[in-house]
Amino acid sequence: MRIIRTEDKGTGKFYLLGFFLCIVLTLAAYFLVVEKLLSGMTLILAILGLGVIQMAVQLVFFMHLGSEYADGKAKHHWNFLMFFFMIMVLVIIVFGSLWIMYTLNYREMPPMDMSHPMETHG
Amino acid sequence: MTAVHEKHLEETYSKTVFGFWSYLMTDCILFGTLFATYLVLHNNTFGGPNAKELFSMPFALTETLILLTSSFTCTLSKLAAYRGDKNKVIAWFAVTFLLGLAFIAMEFNEFSHLVHEGNSWRRSGFLTAFFTLVATHGLHISTGLLWMIILMIPVCRHGLTPVSLKRLTCLRMFWHFLDIVWIFIFTIVYLMGAL
């Protein structure tokens, strides 16, 4: 079973720490919203930030992203590369869509004359 | 096991894990598009209820904590696999399975409640986007549960062979991935909906 030994270097304490961090981050985001500790844009940015931090925690503690660099020889760095490519595509799709859709009023073309649409074909 | 054989196994192992990782990354993009759709449509309630009126915060928090715990128990099965302890692996996966089942039951309950009150996906653009996003995640969870059952059969019968260890690693990655997606559903749909 040498195969999995090369892959998994975590210990029980390591995972427990990851789990604990996730719980803390979840509860922090929850109580920020429920107790209304912040407001407006600050609150939205804060909970999104907590979400991203929790994603990073899970990737590092549970999915071992980046641990391939730990022993000095970048062996499976393709995982990392794939991840960054995904993030890039994701940012383009999500922020691109939101940017377009939320500024639609400014980007619309002036209304075309639609009174005689069939005449052009006749 | 000869050294050549083991080297071969190790190579297949890392190739499979990388292939599965690539699949997960493309699945992220699927969820990304659904999140974008939700964020665009979440104010289009068409006179119907909005997120604040529909969703219960303690309910969503409970779902999140259940899924988070299942992710943790899933990881603990890895430690058991590392020691070659077959029964512990099965036990931890059984716990993970039950937590996943509890999660999906809660979600199903929430959905049937919404539909029963006339707030189905037909009600408004917001609800269409909500059901599409959350149910896609729910379908992934259901697939994961089915996958757990299917994988546990050969583990029970033949023990922890290299092939089953490889498949268990993929399943664990899948489960953690779904947990990460849920964090964003929790943040964007439930927490931001409550503002």
Interface residues (C-beta under 8 A of the other chain):
Chain A: M1 R2 I3 I4 R5 T6 E7 D8 G10 T11 G12 Y15 G18 F19 C22 I23 T26 A29 Y30 V33 V34 L43 I44 I47 L48 L50 G51 Q54 M55 Q58 L59 F62 M63 H76 W78 N79 M82 F83 F85 M86 V89 L90 I93 V94 S97 L98 M101 Y102
Chain B: E6 L9 E10 Y13 S14 V17 F18 W21 S22 M25 T26 C28 I29 G32 T33 F35 A36 T37 L39 V40 M57 L61 T64 L65 L68 T69 S71 F72 T75 L76 K78 L79 A81 Y82 G84 L160 P162 L165 K166 T169 M173 H176 F177 D179 I180 I183 F184 F186 T187 I188 L191 M192 A194 L195
